[in-house]
Amino acid sequence: MNLRGSNKIDAGFSLSSMTDLVFLLLIFFVIISTMVSPTTLPVDLPISANKTKEKPRVGVRIDADGNFSVNERPTRRSAGPRRCTAGQDRQWANHPSC
């Protein structure tokens, strides 16, 4: 005895009709958006006397001999504060850059 039914229901869902609908809505909104001209209020923006200026660029070059140049002009070392730590001071006692 055959108790199982011969009618099988397809559990799949066809998305073709939904994609057609989405495509038609897309076309509709594109056409409508080109027809509608937005109404805007004219706005008078303030004009500033101060213009933003480009920040000056500074190029610093140190060659292999330890000579400095700023914007392609050679400069001499200033007698400013030393930047070596105590350990580096002992290690590089004769080094002119410390």
N, C-alpha and C positions, 0 to 999 in steps of 0.2 A: 504494500500500500504506500502510495506516494503522498506524504503529508506536507511536503514543501511546495510552496506555490511556484508556478512558472513565471509569474510576473515579477520582474526585478526592477526596482526603482533606481535610476541613475542618481548617485549622490553628488555628482559634479555640478558646477554652476558655470554657466556660460557668461563671460564678461563682455562679449562682443556688443551686446545692446547697450551696456553701460558705457563702454568706450565711445560708441557712436553719440550717445547723449552728451558726454563730456566734451567731445570734439565740437558738436553743434553749439553748446553753451560758450565754448571758447571763441568760436567764430562770431557769435552774437555779441559778446562783450567787447571784442576787438572792434567790430564795426560801430557799436554804440559809442565807445570811448573816442573814436575819431570824429564822430558827429557832434559830440557835446563840447562846447567851448566854455572853459571855466571862466566865471566872472570873478575878477580880482579887483582889489582896490589899488589905485596907484599910491605908491609909498615913496616919499622923498627921503633918501638916505643922507645922513650928514656927511660932509666932506671934511676930512682932517687935514690940517696944515702940516702935521708931523708925518713924514713918510718913514716907513721902516727902512733902516739902512743896513747894508750888508756888513756883517762883522768882519773886521780886518783879520786876515789870516797871517799867522806867524810861522815861519819855517826855521827850525833849529837843526843845525847839523854839527855832529861831533865826528871828526875824522879819527883815523887809527892812531895818530900822534897825540890825541887829546885836545886838539885845537877846536874852538867853538866858532860858529858863524851863525848870525841871526839874519834872516832874509838875505842871504848871500853876502853879508858884510862881516868880515872877521872881527871878533871881539876878544878882549882879553879877560882873563879870569879875575873876578872880584875877590877881595879878601873877606868874603862873607863868612857866615858860620860854617863850621865843618860838619859834614854829614856822615862821617864814619863813626861807627860805634867803637867802644873801647877795644873790643877784640879785633876789629878790623884795623884799628889804629896801630896796634902792635904788629899785626900781620903785614900791613902795607905801609910801614913807616916811611919808606922812601918814595911811595907812589904819589905823584903830584896832584892827582885829582881828589885826594882825601884831605 
